[in-house]
């Protein structure tokens, strides 16, 4: 199910069951062994930083997304084996995620701490994108963060950063410079699954395939200072992956790690 239209939309809001709201089937993570490919549910994987993650194909947009993602080593990586769905907004968001993804509370990754914005130290993210797709495939690489006033209930703030992509619509928003990097910055009001929240989207002016030791707090602070991220809101959840409008088979993501 896609709640919003346009570039950067389709990101997964909280539900009463799973933050990856568009996932169908059993959301219980399963240990990865040998080559495992999934189009529904989650797959438990491990890596650095917080340590425990899920691989999530996150097919949504009323069933338009049909991405099949594969993992062969039980670590924080994936390859997109196939994806033929398409739409005017993203139809799938294959990603590696961690955190607490239920409006009912709990369902948290081991090693993840729900922290107030005011208590966040120096959080960093690593992710190496790769692979190749068809020349007309439309996709981006995005990391996505969620904040909420409490450990239960709806989120109120979503922060996303697009760092790579192909065949995307022209960037929109205000060009801002943060820690020496230029981003197009815009906000959107969103609703879905009984929740309402504000989406703060950053899109790098110059795309990069991978992010290394990226300090996420510089974006959190920008939203706190220029948007509406209360100091007491809890950092609930984080994911990094590929939003797919059309195609996407052949894309890979590896080395994903979140450190709080």
C-alpha positions as MATLAB code, in Angstrom:
seq = 'XXXXXXXXXXXXXXXXXXXXXXXXXXXXXXXXXXXXXXXXXXXXXXXXXXXXXXXXXXXXXXXXXXXXXXXXXXXXXXXXXXXXXXXXXXXXXXXXXXXXXXXXXXXXXXXXXXXXXXXXXXXXXXXXXXXXXXXXXXXXXXXXXXXXXXXXXXXXXXXXXXXXXXXXXXXXXXXXXXXXXXXXXXXXXXXXXXXXXXXXXXXXXXXXXXXXXXXXXXXXXXXXXXXXXXXXXXXXXXXXXXXXXXXXXXXXXXXXXXXX';
ca = [
       0.000    0.000    0.000;
       1.383    3.395   -0.948;
       0.270    6.263    1.248;
       1.764    9.137   -0.738;
       2.651    9.930   -4.324;
       5.807   11.417   -5.748;
       9.536   11.057   -5.370;
      10.656    9.637   -2.065;
       7.176    8.455   -1.131;
       6.137    4.959   -0.201;
       8.418    4.741    2.821;
       7.036    2.408    5.420;
       4.992    3.959    8.247;
       4.306    2.314   11.590;
       1.391   -0.062   11.898;
       0.058   -1.963   14.849;
       2.030   -4.989   13.715;
       5.171   -3.911   11.912;
       6.739   -0.630   10.863;
       7.374   -2.211    7.472;
       3.675   -1.707    6.930;
       3.589   -2.902    3.364;
       5.005   -6.364    4.097;
       2.607   -9.218    3.599;
       2.760  -12.594    5.336;
       4.646  -13.684    8.432;
       6.753  -10.741    9.764;
       8.792  -12.985   12.090;
      12.521  -12.827   11.170;
      14.032  -16.129   10.065;
      17.755  -16.955   10.281;
      19.486  -16.706    6.913;
      21.155  -19.925    5.780;
      22.722  -20.585    2.378;
      21.006  -18.757   -0.480;
      17.652  -17.461    0.725;
      15.340  -15.366   -1.447;
      12.166  -13.725   -0.144;
       9.416  -11.443   -1.412;
       7.417  -11.330    1.842;
       8.240  -11.393    5.539;
      11.638  -10.608    7.070;
      14.971  -12.406    7.218;
      17.179  -12.067   10.310;
      20.740  -10.976    9.455;
      23.685   -9.749   11.526;
      26.356   -7.093   11.143;
      28.309   -4.400   12.939;
      26.955   -1.536   14.996;
      23.695   -2.504   16.683;
      24.363   -6.085   15.563;
      20.922   -7.473   14.737;
      18.997   -6.476   11.633;
      16.248   -7.624    9.287;
      16.290   -7.939    5.520;
      12.896   -6.727    4.352;
      11.679   -6.802    0.707;
       8.917   -4.315    1.642;
       6.675   -4.738   -1.400;
       3.731   -2.364   -1.268;
       1.662    0.032   -3.417;
      -1.453   -2.176   -3.442;
       0.501   -5.192   -4.579;
       2.331   -3.459   -7.473;
       5.723   -4.242   -5.931;
       7.019   -7.779   -6.391;
      10.723   -7.503   -5.593;
      12.514  -10.761   -4.759;
      15.613  -10.162   -2.626;
      18.331  -12.680   -1.839;
      20.928  -13.181    0.884;
      23.516  -15.960    0.963;
      25.665  -15.290    4.040;
      23.386  -14.180    6.872;
      25.075  -10.760    6.945;
      23.743   -7.277    6.220;
      23.623   -7.460    2.445;
      21.179   -8.302   -0.315;
      20.767   -8.522   -4.049;
      17.537   -7.840   -5.904;
      16.914  -10.909   -8.029;
      13.788   -9.694   -9.802;
      11.285   -6.835   -9.800;
       8.753   -6.191  -12.545;
       6.264   -3.960  -10.729;
       6.044   -0.265  -11.560;
       4.101    2.801  -10.520;
       4.047    6.589  -10.312;
       5.523    6.327   -6.814;
       7.780    3.645   -5.300;
       6.228    0.175   -5.294;
       8.883   -1.507   -3.103;
      11.645   -0.595   -0.662;
      14.027   -3.569   -0.208;
      16.100   -2.641    2.839;
      18.114   -3.631    5.883;
      16.524   -2.248    9.042;
      16.835   -2.132   12.819;
      14.915   -0.625   15.708;
      11.402   -0.865   17.135;
       8.695   -1.112   14.510;
       5.353   -1.508   16.224;
       2.878    1.127   17.336;
       1.929   -1.314   20.099;
       5.469   -1.104   21.493;
       8.267   -3.624   21.538;
       9.310   -5.686   18.496;
      12.763   -4.124   18.857;
      16.059   -5.324   17.409;
      18.481   -6.647   20.006;
      21.128   -3.981   20.547;
      18.855   -1.068   19.610;
      18.138    1.661   22.173;
      15.157    3.989   21.857;
      16.824    7.327   22.552;
      15.451   10.827   22.919;
      16.805   13.207   20.305;
      18.454   15.230   23.083;
      20.412   12.144   24.224;
      21.663   10.986   20.811;
      25.449   10.981   20.603;
      27.284   10.403   17.316;
      25.178    7.967   15.270;
      26.712    6.801   12.000;
      25.602    4.677    9.068;
      27.533    2.619    6.538;
      26.083    1.206    3.324;
      27.662    0.183    0.038;
      25.388    0.205   -2.982;
      26.284   -1.647   -6.152;
      25.119   -3.798   -9.014;
      23.587   -2.658  -12.255;
      20.062   -2.419  -13.666;
      18.361   -1.837  -16.989;
      18.987    1.553  -18.544;
      15.445    2.793  -17.948;
      14.947    1.384  -14.431;
      13.890    4.044  -11.900;
      15.184    3.719   -8.354;
      16.952    5.455   -5.498;
      19.105    4.562   -2.500;
      17.611    5.909    0.709;
      18.104    5.743    4.435;
      15.010    6.338    6.494;
      14.569    7.279   10.171;
      11.496    7.415   12.414;
      10.850    9.365   15.609;
       7.860    9.164   17.948;
       6.822   10.845   21.207;
       6.648    7.527   23.090;
       7.489    3.836   22.850;
       3.893    3.157   21.793;
       1.613    4.965   19.389;
       2.153    6.671   16.045;
       5.379    8.253   14.844;
       5.304   11.983   14.166;
       8.592   12.528   12.311;
      10.187   10.658    9.400;
      13.593   11.730    8.077;
      14.903   10.367    4.787;
      18.066   10.952    2.760;
      18.398    9.937   -0.889;
      22.075    9.450   -1.701;
      21.927    7.729   -5.089;
      19.496    6.875   -7.864;
      18.740    6.602  -11.571;
      16.089    8.094  -13.862;
      14.505   10.032  -11.003;
      12.323   13.070  -11.430;
      14.136   16.393  -11.161;
      14.994   17.337   -7.599;
      12.657   19.734   -5.841;
      12.812   21.687   -2.622;
      15.256   24.166   -1.128;
      18.984   23.721   -1.706;
      20.715   23.696    1.692;
      24.286   23.057    2.806;
      24.868   20.899    5.886;
      28.375   19.991    7.056;
      29.783   20.887    3.668;
      27.313   18.772    1.643;
      24.511   20.136   -0.544;
      20.997   18.722   -0.334;
      17.602   19.483   -1.778;
      15.321   19.654    1.254;
      11.535   19.477    1.417;
       8.751   18.429    3.771;
       5.523   16.520    3.214;
       2.495   15.871    5.404;
       1.638   12.164    5.408;
      -1.086    9.905    6.729;
      -1.591    6.149    6.798;
      -2.628    3.265    9.026;
      -4.370    5.677   11.377;
      -1.256    7.830   11.811;
      -0.272   11.336   10.681;
       3.317   12.538   10.499;
       5.709   14.901    8.722;
       8.285   13.581    6.262;
      11.540   15.551    6.014;
      13.379   14.505    2.857;
      16.978   15.334    1.947;
      18.323   14.498   -1.519;
      22.030   14.840   -2.180;
      22.797   17.279   -4.963;
      25.674   15.017   -6.043;
      24.883   11.319   -5.820;
      27.270    8.761   -4.302;
      27.011    4.969   -4.473;
      28.039    4.338   -0.858;
      28.016    6.110    2.485;
      30.770    5.575    5.022;
      30.778    6.813    8.597;
      28.006    9.272    7.798;
      26.913   11.285   10.828;
      23.125   11.088   10.735;
      22.740   13.574   13.570;
      23.617   16.488   11.288;
      20.323   15.868    9.487;
      18.429   15.237   12.717;
      19.747   18.534   14.063;
      18.743   20.399   10.925;
      15.175   19.128   11.300;
      15.219   19.911   15.041;
      16.366   23.478   14.347;
      14.335   24.165   11.189;
      11.423   21.758   11.343;
       9.658   20.037   14.188;
      11.689   17.330   15.907;
      11.087   17.746   19.646;
      14.054   17.138   21.952;
      12.048   14.457   23.787;
      11.009   12.452   20.705;
      12.414    8.920   20.633;
      14.515    7.601   17.769;
      12.508    4.462   17.076;
      13.679    2.890   13.838;
      16.099    3.044   10.912;
      16.478    1.385    7.513;
      18.629    1.707    4.402;
      17.835    0.289    0.976;
      16.480    0.965   -2.499;
      13.145    2.542   -3.354;
      11.901    1.094   -6.653;
       9.504    2.828   -9.045;
      10.180    0.392  -11.890;
      12.699   -2.405  -12.384;
      15.596   -2.643   -9.956;
      16.741   -6.222  -10.566;
      20.522   -6.398  -10.219;
      20.881   -3.773   -7.472;
      22.836   -4.763   -4.380;
      23.429   -3.325   -0.910;
      26.196   -4.524    1.396;
      28.071   -3.633    4.547;
      25.040   -2.013    6.141;
      25.704   -0.925    9.713;
      24.035    1.489   12.117;
      25.860    2.695   15.209;
      23.936    4.702   17.774;
];
